[in-house]
Amino acid sequence: MSLIMSYIGSNGCVMAGDKRRIGFFGDKEKREKLEEYLYSGAIQTDEELVKVAKEQEITLKISDDAEKIRSIDDVVVGEVRFKTPFETKRKRIYGTTNGYIITELSGSDIKKVENGASSIVVFGNKVTKQMANEIIKKHWKSKASLENVESVFKRVMDEISGKTPSVSKDYDIIIKHSGMDKKEAQKHLREILIKDVKELQEWREGLRQQLNTNAKSIQMASKIINKGEIGKVQSINGDKIGILLDKSVQALDMEWNVIAGPGGLIEMNTDDPSSVKIGDVAVIENENLCIRRTKCSLTCNVILCRN
């Protein structure tokens, strides 16, 4: 779902990337057939894609805000992704004057690395790569300046986006020029690659922890008590009421950590301590925490859950 073109030479680096992203939702077999049909070049406009998707009962989410190329200091990075049910695979190119590195990642693990000093590299599906290479070959000038390369890449993007909805009409172009020789370029590119992949690993670990936290929150939220007995009054000290928790109740803090288990003691507050007696039963009725006998309201700063 991408078209990324990179020129790497002794005079600098130019990289262009489209911004399209398409989500396919519906029957798996129909989705795969539609994607295959799209990548074959048979569909040429957004309207045609929407029409065919509707006929196949596939829902589309089309956006043109993807950032497929970016800068890290004097290096340009381009990335395409391939999502599977179990992992996200990435193919990246890091380019600067006199050097580039192409790497393939599974998750955040490096699976393959290749490098070079000068080249024109195109990422895309079979049809878009073929079209891009034909246009580049047709309009390329010997000893092209960076401005010439930029002009050719713009022409490629404009022409191909009019022939397939897999490429957006909007695109980004970044030009970099540094004074590094081939040896310096490769050393610098390796340093940038390692740093960038490390940041990806840290981001993925943070995301994993967040997903685990969210999953735990969903699981624990289903156990929050909204009706029934909580425990019995064991002590009264002014407006502070000591509640001995029922054998099926536990108290947790806002991070879902257990503060008091079944049979444990927690503190609650009331605005009317005269309406509370030792041995009274604390309950939740109509989602209100109160004393069953007098309906005197209680408050607490814990989450009450079933054990």
C-alpha positions as CSV (number, residue, x, y, z in Angstrom):
1,M,0.0,0.0,0.0
2,S,3.0,2.3,-0.5
3,L,5.3,3.8,-3.1
4,I,8.7,5.0,-1.8
5,M,11.5,6.1,-4.1
6,S,15.0,6.8,-3.0
7,Y,18.0,8.2,-4.9
8,I,21.3,7.9,-3.2
9,G,24.4,9.4,-4.9
10,S,27.6,11.3,-4.3
11,N,25.8,14.6,-4.5
12,G,23.1,13.7,-1.9
13,C,19.9,11.8,-1.2
14,V,16.3,12.4,-2.4
15,M,13.4,10.3,-1.0
16,A,9.7,10.5,-1.9
17,G,6.8,8.6,-0.3
18,D,3.1,8.6,-0.8
19,K,0.7,9.0,2.2
20,R,-2.1,6.5,1.5
21,R,-3.3,3.9,3.9
22,I,-6.3,1.6,3.3
23,G,-8.0,-0.6,5.8
24,F,-10.0,-3.6,4.5
25,F,-12.8,-4.9,6.8
26,G,-15.0,-7.9,6.1
27,D,-14.8,-11.6,5.1
28,K,-11.1,-12.7,5.0
29,E,-11.3,-14.4,1.6
30,K,-13.1,-11.5,0.0
31,R,-10.6,-9.0,1.5
32,E,-7.6,-10.9,0.1
33,K,-9.2,-11.2,-3.3
34,L,-9.9,-7.5,-3.4
35,E,-6.4,-6.6,-2.3
36,E,-4.9,-8.9,-5.0
37,Y,-7.2,-7.3,-7.6
38,L,-6.2,-3.8,-6.5
39,Y,-2.5,-4.6,-6.6
40,S,-2.8,-6.1,-10.1
41,G,-3.5,-2.6,-11.4
42,A,-7.0,-3.5,-12.6
43,I,-8.6,-0.8,-10.4
44,Q,-7.6,2.7,-11.4
45,T,-9.6,5.2,-9.3
46,D,-10.8,5.6,-5.7
47,E,-14.4,5.6,-6.9
48,E,-13.9,2.3,-8.7
49,L,-12.3,0.8,-5.6
50,V,-15.2,1.9,-3.4
51,K,-17.7,0.4,-5.9
52,V,-15.9,-2.9,-6.1
53,A,-15.5,-3.1,-2.3
54,K,-19.3,-2.4,-1.9
55,E,-20.1,-5.2,-4.3
56,Q,-17.9,-7.6,-2.3
57,E,-19.4,-6.4,1.0
58,I,-16.0,-5.1,2.1
59,T,-15.8,-1.9,4.2
60,L,-12.9,0.4,3.5
61,K,-11.1,3.0,5.6
62,I,-9.0,5.2,3.3
63,S,-6.7,7.9,4.7
64,D,-3.9,10.0,3.2
65,D,-2.0,11.0,6.4
66,A,0.5,8.2,6.7
67,E,4.1,9.4,7.3
68,K,6.2,6.9,5.3
69,I,9.4,8.9,5.1
70,R,11.1,11.0,7.8
71,S,14.4,12.6,8.7
72,I,16.9,11.7,11.4
73,D,19.6,14.3,11.4
74,D,21.2,14.1,7.9
75,V,19.6,10.7,7.1
76,V,16.3,10.1,5.4
77,V,14.3,7.0,6.4
78,G,11.6,5.3,4.4
79,E,9.4,2.5,5.6
80,V,6.8,0.1,4.3
81,R,4.9,-2.3,6.5
82,F,3.4,-5.8,6.0
83,K,1.0,-6.8,8.7
84,T,0.2,-10.5,9.5
85,P,-2.2,-11.9,12.1
86,F,0.8,-12.3,14.5
87,E,3.4,-9.7,13.7
88,T,4.2,-6.5,11.8
89,K,7.0,-6.8,9.3
90,R,8.8,-3.6,8.2
91,K,11.2,-2.9,5.4
92,R,13.2,0.3,5.8
93,I,15.8,2.3,3.8
94,Y,18.2,4.7,5.5
95,G,19.8,7.0,3.0
96,T,22.3,9.9,3.0
97,T,25.1,11.2,0.7
98,N,27.3,8.3,-0.5
99,G,25.4,5.5,1.3
100,Y,22.3,3.6,2.1
101,I,21.2,0.7,4.3
102,I,18.1,-1.5,3.6
103,T,16.9,-3.6,6.6
104,E,14.0,-5.9,7.1
105,L,12.4,-6.1,10.6
106,S,10.0,-8.6,12.1
107,G,8.5,-6.7,15.0
108,S,11.6,-4.9,16.2
109,D,14.1,-7.7,15.4
110,I,16.5,-7.2,12.5
111,K,16.2,-10.1,10.0
112,K,18.2,-8.8,7.0
113,V,20.5,-5.9,6.2
114,E,22.1,-4.9,2.9
115,N,23.9,-1.7,2.0
116,G,25.5,0.3,-0.9
117,A,27.0,3.6,-1.9
118,S,24.7,4.7,-4.7
119,S,21.4,3.5,-6.2
120,I,17.8,4.2,-7.0
121,V,15.6,2.1,-4.8
122,V,11.8,1.7,-5.2
123,F,9.5,0.1,-2.5
124,G,6.0,-0.8,-3.7
125,N,3.9,-3.6,-5.0
126,K,4.8,-5.3,-8.3
127,V,2.7,-3.0,-10.5
128,T,3.6,0.3,-8.9
129,K,7.3,-0.6,-8.9
130,Q,7.2,-1.5,-12.6
131,M,5.4,1.8,-13.5
132,A,7.8,3.9,-11.3
133,N,10.9,2.3,-12.9
134,E,9.5,2.9,-16.4
135,I,8.8,6.6,-15.7
136,I,12.2,7.1,-14.0
137,K,14.0,5.5,-17.0
138,K,12.1,7.6,-19.5
139,H,12.8,11.0,-17.8
140,W,16.2,10.3,-16.1
141,K,19.1,12.6,-17.1
142,S,22.7,11.6,-16.9
143,K,24.6,13.4,-14.0
144,A,21.2,14.4,-12.6
145,S,21.2,17.2,-9.9
146,L,19.1,16.7,-6.8
147,E,16.6,19.1,-8.3
148,N,16.3,17.0,-11.4
149,V,15.7,13.9,-9.2
150,E,13.1,15.7,-7.2
151,S,11.3,16.7,-10.5
152,V,11.3,13.1,-11.8
153,F,10.0,11.7,-8.5
154,K,7.2,14.2,-8.5
155,R,6.3,13.2,-12.0
156,V,6.2,9.5,-11.0
157,M,4.0,10.2,-8.0
158,D,1.6,12.4,-10.1
159,E,1.3,9.8,-12.9
160,I,1.0,6.7,-10.7
161,S,-1.6,8.2,-8.3
162,G,-3.8,8.8,-11.3
163,K,-3.6,5.1,-12.3
164,T,-4.1,3.3,-9.0
165,P,-5.9,4.1,-5.7
166,S,-3.1,2.3,-3.8
167,V,-1.0,5.5,-4.1
168,S,-2.2,8.9,-2.8
169,K,-2.1,12.1,-4.7
170,D,-0.4,13.7,-1.7
171,Y,3.2,12.8,-1.0
172,D,6.3,13.9,0.9
173,I,9.7,14.6,-0.6
174,I,12.9,15.1,1.5
175,I,16.3,16.1,0.2
176,K,19.5,15.6,2.2
177,H,23.1,16.6,1.4
178,S,26.1,15.9,3.6
179,G,29.8,16.0,3.1
180,M,30.4,12.4,4.1
181,D,32.4,10.0,2.0
182,K,31.4,6.3,1.5
183,K,33.1,5.0,4.7
184,E,31.8,7.8,6.9
185,A,28.3,7.4,5.4
186,Q,28.1,3.7,6.3
187,K,29.4,4.2,9.8
188,H,26.8,7.0,10.4
189,L,24.0,5.0,8.8
190,R,24.8,2.0,11.1
191,E,24.7,4.2,14.2
192,I,21.3,5.7,13.1
193,L,19.9,2.3,12.3
194,I,20.8,0.9,15.7
195,K,19.5,3.9,17.5
196,D,16.2,3.9,15.5
197,V,15.6,0.2,16.0
198,K,16.3,0.5,19.7
199,E,13.6,3.3,19.9
200,L,11.2,1.0,18.1
201,Q,11.9,-1.8,20.6
202,E,11.3,0.6,23.5
203,W,8.1,1.8,21.9
204,R,6.8,-1.7,21.3
205,E,7.6,-2.7,24.9
206,G,5.7,0.4,26.2
207,L,2.8,-0.5,23.9
208,R,2.9,-4.1,25.1
209,Q,2.8,-3.0,28.8
210,Q,-0.1,-0.6,28.0
211,L,-2.1,-3.3,26.3
212,N,-1.5,-5.6,29.3
213,T,-2.6,-2.8,31.6
214,N,-5.7,-2.2,29.5
215,A,-6.5,-5.9,29.4
216,K,-6.2,-6.1,33.2
217,S,-8.4,-3.1,33.6
218,I,-11.1,-4.6,31.4
219,Q,-10.9,-7.9,33.3
220,M,-11.0,-6.2,36.8
221,A,-13.8,-3.8,35.8
222,S,-16.1,-6.7,35.3
223,K,-15.6,-7.6,38.9
224,I,-16.5,-4.2,40.4
225,I,-19.4,-4.6,42.8
226,N,-22.5,-2.6,42.0
227,K,-24.9,-4.5,44.2
228,G,-24.8,-6.6,47.4
229,E,-23.1,-6.8,50.8
230,I,-19.7,-5.3,51.4
231,G,-19.0,-6.1,55.0
232,K,-19.8,-5.2,58.6
233,V,-19.0,-2.2,60.8
234,Q,-16.2,-3.1,63.2
235,S,-15.3,0.4,64.5
236,I,-16.5,4.0,64.7
237,N,-14.1,6.8,65.3
238,G,-15.9,10.2,64.6
239,D,-16.7,10.2,60.9
240,K,-14.4,7.3,60.1
241,I,-16.0,3.9,59.9
242,G,-14.0,0.6,60.0
243,I,-15.5,-2.0,57.7
244,L,-14.6,-5.7,57.9
245,L,-14.9,-7.0,54.4
246,D,-17.1,-9.8,53.5
247,K,-15.5,-13.2,52.5
248,S,-16.2,-12.5,48.8
249,V,-15.0,-8.9,48.7
250,Q,-11.6,-7.3,48.2
251,A,-10.5,-3.7,48.1
252,L,-8.1,-2.4,45.4
253,D,-6.4,0.9,44.6
254,M,-6.7,2.8,41.3
255,E,-3.8,0.7,39.8
256,W,-5.8,-2.5,40.6
257,N,-3.4,-3.5,43.4
258,V,-5.0,-5.3,46.4
259,I,-5.2,-3.2,49.5
260,A,-7.3,-5.5,51.6
261,G,-8.5,-9.0,50.8
262,P,-11.6,-10.9,52.1
263,G,-11.9,-10.4,55.9
264,G,-9.6,-7.4,55.8
265,L,-10.3,-4.0,57.4
266,I,-10.8,-0.8,55.3
267,E,-11.7,2.7,56.3
268,M,-14.8,4.5,55.0
269,N,-16.3,7.9,55.8
270,T,-19.8,9.2,56.6
271,D,-21.4,12.5,57.2
272,D,-23.8,11.1,59.8
273,P,-21.9,8.8,62.2
274,S,-24.9,8.9,64.6
275,S,-26.7,6.7,62.1
276,V,-24.1,3.9,62.3
277,K,-23.7,1.1,64.9
278,I,-21.2,-1.6,65.4
279,G,-22.3,-4.7,63.5
280,D,-24.3,-2.7,60.9
281,V,-24.0,-4.2,57.4
282,A,-22.5,-2.0,54.6
283,V,-24.1,-2.6,51.2
284,I,-24.3,-1.2,47.7
285,E,-27.9,-0.6,46.8
286,N,-29.0,1.2,43.6
287,E,-25.2,1.8,43.1
288,N,-25.0,3.7,46.4
289,L,-22.7,2.6,49.1
290,C,-24.5,2.9,52.5
291,I,-25.5,1.3,55.8
292,R,-28.4,-1.2,55.1
293,R,-30.3,-0.4,58.3
294,T,-30.4,3.4,58.0
295,K,-29.4,4.1,54.4
296,C,-26.7,6.3,55.8
297,S,-24.2,7.1,52.9
298,L,-20.7,5.9,53.0
299,T,-17.6,6.9,50.9
300,C,-14.2,5.4,50.3
301,N,-11.2,5.8,48.1
302,V,-10.8,2.2,47.1
303,I,-12.4,0.0,44.4
304,L,-14.6,-2.7,45.8
305,C,-14.5,-6.0,43.7
306,R,-15.6,-9.5,44.0
307,N,-12.7,-11.8,45.0
